[in-house]
């Protein structure tokens, strides 16, 4: 299939602009998750039963209780590591962008990872909690000691990276299926970090809440992603036209016509795209030019010489009364009878 044929199919995708919206249900889930987030932070800061439970699990040392699964979980926890998971999901979403001819999937992934780094990174540095392997005092919260494990980055990254696939699903069935898979994966990654002794239980709980907050807040950033997608697609199309002029045929997809002029018709009857010449500030736009550098003028309908109206000495094509047909006065009854008698 040629590139122009694929571009022609872009108008047949009515769901391209049907992006997720901030519904009332999603809004309630967002505020509820935010309340849980602050409740976990307050429980750790106040040294409540949550900190006691953290120490009980840590002293239990799960990695010594079930050593047979240690090797497997060392590899399984990579599903929450930011670098490998981001590359894997970006490769899949890049293929989707190529098939759909838009950049929305990759922009969603980039925006979600940016939000994750900003929110989770700021919380890690701000609270500075030490992990179980570096704990100093039994029963303490280990806060403000220069650590960076609260909330759990592996857990939050697993929620966001795999949850983006569910966020971008096109049907309700796929969305529910991918949501369940992403939730189970994030649950497994979080519990694996507790098993390995790299995170407290409260770190994992806060990581789940932090990742879910990023996914729930994504619809608020859809207008900005749409704006960026339109600009980037316009830049890519202009670069393509400069490299291969006349190679793209057919109508442009919705949202990528910024900076491009209307279409023109080639001698063989095909519709070609041409780049518009922007108008100078305060001036009049110049004529668009063809690929050979000459100004392009719209074709005029051909008229044969016999169809042209004669030119009068005054310069006009035809006088106002030229189209009028002289009327013949009707015959009177008397003249008609006389004519019949003579014949």
N, C-alpha and C positions, 0 to 999 in steps of 0.2 A: 504494500500500500504506500502511495506517495505521500509526501509531507502535506501537499495541498489537500489530498483526500482526507487526511486525518484532521486538518484544520476545519474542513467543511462539516465534520461530524460534531464539532464542538457546540454548534447551535442546537444539537439534538439532545443535550444534557440539561433538562429543566431543573435538576436538583443542584446545579453548581453553586447557586447563590442561596440555597436553603441551609444556612448555617445555624448551629445551635444557638438558642436564645436563653436569656436569663428568665426562666419561668418562675412562678410562685413557689413551686415545689423545690426547685433548685435553690432558690433564695432562702427558704426555711432550712434546708440542709446545710447551707453555708453558715448561717448564723448559729445553728446547733453545733456544728463541728468547731466553730470558733470558740463557743462556750466551753466545749470539752477541752480544747487546746489550753485555754487559760486555767481551767480547773486542774489539769495535770501539772502545769507550771507552779500553780499556787500550792498544790499538794506536796511537791518536792521542796519548794522553798520553806514551807512550814514544817518540814520533817514529819509528815504524817505516816500513816500505816503504809503508804506507797513506798516510802524510803525503807521501811522495815522489810517489806516484801522483796525489794531489790536486793537487800543484803542476804536474806534467806536463800534466794535462788542462786546468788553468787557463791555463797559458802557451800551450797549443795554440789557445785561444780558438775554440771551436766555432761561436759565433755569427758569426765572420768567415769561417769556412770554408764555411758553407752559408747565406748571407744570404737566399736565396730563401724559406726556410721560417720566417723570423723573425716575420713578421706573423701567420702562422697559429698559431705556438706561443705568441705573446703572448696569444691568446684561449684556446688549449687549456689553459694553465696555470691558468685560472680554475676548472677542475674540481677543483683542490686547495685553492682558497681557501675558508676556513671559512664566511664569511657567505653567499655565493650557494649553495654546495652544501648547507648546513644548511637554508636556506629551501626549496630544491627538494625535498629528501628529506622534510622535515617536512610539506610540502603533500601529498605522495603518501601518507605514513604517516597523516596526519590523515584522509584519505579512507578509508583502510583501517580506522581506528578507528571511523569513522561507520558503515561497512558491517558491521563485526563487533560493534559495540556494546561495545567495551572499549578501555582506554587503554594496553595493553601495547606496541604498536609505538612510540608516542611516548615512553613511559617508557624503552624500550631506547635510543632515539636520545639522549634527554637524559642517561641514565646514561653512555653511551659518550663523549659529548662532554665531560661533566664529568670523567671519568677521563682523557681525552686532555689537557684543559687543565691538570689538576693534575700529571700525570706529565711531559709534554713541556714545559710551561711551567717547572716546577721545574728540569728538566735544562738548558734554555736559559739561565735566569738563573744557575744554579749554575756552569756551565762557561764562560759568557761568551766564546764564540769569535767572532772576526770573520769576515765573509764574504770571498770572493775580491776583490770590488771595493774592499774597505777593508783589504786585507792590508798589513802594514808591512814584514816581512822575508821575503825569499825563502827557502823551506825550513823556516820555523818553523811551529809548530802553531797559532799565533794564539789560544791559549787564555788565559783570565783577563784579557781586555782589554776587557770590557764589551759584547761582542757578544751576539747572541741567535739564532744560526742553527744551532746544534748541539744536537739533531737537527733535520732539516728539518721544519718545521711543515706545509708544503704536502703533502709526501709522506705524513706520518703521518695528516693529515686525510683525504687521498684513500683511504687504506687503511681507515680507520674508517667514514667516511660512506658509502661505497659498499659496504663489507663488511657493514654493518648490514642491508642488503637481503638479502644471502645468509644472514645469521644468522637472519632472520625468515622465510625461505622455508618453505613447508609441505610440500614434497615433496623427496625426494632429488635428482631430476633438476633441479628449479629451483634447489636449493641449489648443486649442482655448476656449473650454467650461470652463475649470478650470481657465484659465487666466481671463476670464470675471467675474467668480464668485469671484476669489481672489481680483480683482480690485474693485468690488462693496463692498466686505467686508472691504477692507482697506479704501475705501472712507467713508463708514459708521462709522468705528471706529474713523477716524480722525475728522469727523464732530461732533461725539458724545463728544469728548474731548473738542471741542470748545463750545458746548452746556452746558457742565457741568462746564465750566470756569476753567479747569485745564491747558489749553494750549491756546496760541495765534494762530491766523490764520497762521502766518508765521512759527510757530513751526510745524504745520501740513504739510504745503507745503514742508518744508525741510525734514520732516520725510518720505513723499512719495518719494522724490528724493533719500534719503539715502538708503531706502529699495530697490528701483529699481536698484541702482548702485550695490548692493550686488548680486542681481539675475543675472544681466548682466555680472558680472565679474566671475561667477562660472565656465564657461568653461576653464578659465586659470588654475584652480586648479584641473581639471580632471586628468591629469597625476599623480599628487601627491596622489589623492584619489585612483586611480587604483593601484599604488604601495603599498599603505597602505592596500588595500583590498586583494591583493595577499599575503602579508606577514601574515595578520591576518587569512585568510582562511587556509594557511599552518599550522599555530600554532593550530587552532581549529581541523584540521584533525589529526595532530599528537597526540593531547590530546585525541581525540576520539579513535584512534587506541591503545593508551596505556590503556584506560579504557576498551575497548571492542575489543580485537585483533581478527581479522578475521571477524568482523561484516560487514565491508564495502566491497562490491563486485562491479566489473565493473570498467570502465575507470574513471579517475579523470576529473573534469571539467577544462575548460581552465583557466590557470592562477593560479591553486592551486597545481601544481606538484612540486613546489620548495621545496627541502628537502626530497622528497620521491623517492624511487628507482623504477625501472620497476616492472612489475607485475610478479607473479609466479602462477603456476597452482597447485591446491590442488589435492589430490588423487581422489576425486569425480568429477574432471573435471571442477570445478568452478575456476574462476580467483580471487585470493586474493591479497590484497595490503600488502606490508611489508615495514618496515621503513629501510631506507638506513643508513649505518654506514659511517659517514664522514671520509674522508682521512686525516691523520695527516699532518701538514705542512712539506713539503719537503719529505714526505714519500709516501708509496704505500697504497692504500685503502685496508682495511681488508675485508675478506669475510663476506657477509651478513649472519645473523643468523636467524634461524627459531624461532617461539615462545617458543620452549622448550629449547633454549639456544645453540643447536648444529649448527655448520656452515651449511649453505644451499648451495648445489651444484646443478647446472642445470642437469635435467634428461637426460641421454644418450639414444639414440634409441636402442631398444633391437634387438639383432641379434642371431638367432639360431645357434647351433653348426654346422649344415650342411652347413650353408651359409658362415662360416668362411673359409678363405683360409688357406691351410696348412702352417706350419712354417718350413722353411728350416734350415739346420744346421747353416747357416751363420747368421740367425736371421731375415731375411727378410721374408715377407709374400709370395711372389711369384716372381720368377725371371722374368726379362723383357721379355724373349722369351716364357714364359709359356702359354700365351694366343694365341700364334700363332698356326694355324692348319696346319699340314704338307700337302703339295700339292702332288697329284698323277700326275706323268708326263702323258701327253695325249698320246693316242695310235696313232701310225703312220698308214697311209692308208694301208701299206703292211701288218702290223701285224693284222689289222682288217679283211682284206680279207682272210688271212690265217686261222684265227680262225673260220671264217664262213664256210670255206671249210671243215675243220676238223669236225665241228659239223654236 
